[in-house]
Amino acid sequence: MAWSLRSVIPVWVVALLGAVVVGVFAPHGSAEGGSLTWLPIVLAGSVLVTMAIQLALQRKEGLVVRMMASLGGALVICAVASGILLLL
């Protein structure tokens, strides 16, 4: 379980920091280049970070579970951020 949390939590932190940066710096309410345009890019960055971490671990056991936990959490973070940014 310790290996799982060490590889999952950094991806969640990256997604959370990316969502906060998008919420602060992206223009709100504009159709082009708005905050909802940048959140999928944050999620794509989370996928890349997940792959990099899993390649660095070099462990086959539990790969799918670790990746699903990492990307599932990042997806939830981006979905919540989308909802909050839609309300602003």
N, C-alpha and C positions, 0 to 999 in steps of 0.2 A: 504493500500500500504506500510505503514511503516513496518508492520510485514513481508511482503514479502521480502523487501530489506534487513532487518536484518537477515533473514534466507538464503538468496541467495548469497549475497556478500561474506560471509566467505568461502563458497564452492569454489567460483571463485578464491579467494585469495589462498586457499590451492592448487588448480589445477595449478595456475600460479607459486607458489613457488615450487611445485613439478616438474613442467616442467623446471624451471630454474636450480634446483638441478640436474636433469637428464642431462640437457645440459652441465653443468659444469663438473660433476664428472663421467658420463658414458663414456666409450671408444667409439670413433667415428669410423665408418667404419668396425667394426668387426661384423661378422654374429651372433656370440653367445655372449650374454651379452652386446650387444650394446645399444645405446640410444633408439632405436625403440623397444627394448624388454621391457624397463622399463616404457615407457609412458602408456601402458595399465594398469600397476600396479598403476600409479598415478591416472588414471581414476577410477579404482576400489576403491582406497582410497577416492576419491571424493564421490563415491556412499555411502560408509560407513559414511563419515562425514555428508552427506545429511540426511541419516536415523537417525543418532544421534541427529542432530539439530531438525528435525521434531518430533522426540519422546520427546525431551525436551520441545518443545513448547506446546504440548498437545492441539492443535487446529485442529479440523476436517475441518473447513471451508477453502477452498482453498488449501488443501493438495496437490492435483494433480498438480495444477498450480505452486505452490512453488517448488515442486520436479522437474517438467519439466524445469522450469527456471534455477534451480541450476544445474541440470545435462546437460541441453542443453548448458549452458555457459561453463561448464567444458569440454564438448565434443569439442566445438569450440576451446577452449584454447589448448587442447591436439592435435587437428588436425593442428592448426597453428604451434605449436611447432614441430610436426612431419615433416611438410613441411620445416620448417627452418633447422631442423637437417638433413634432407635428402640432402639439398643443401650444407651443410658443408663438 
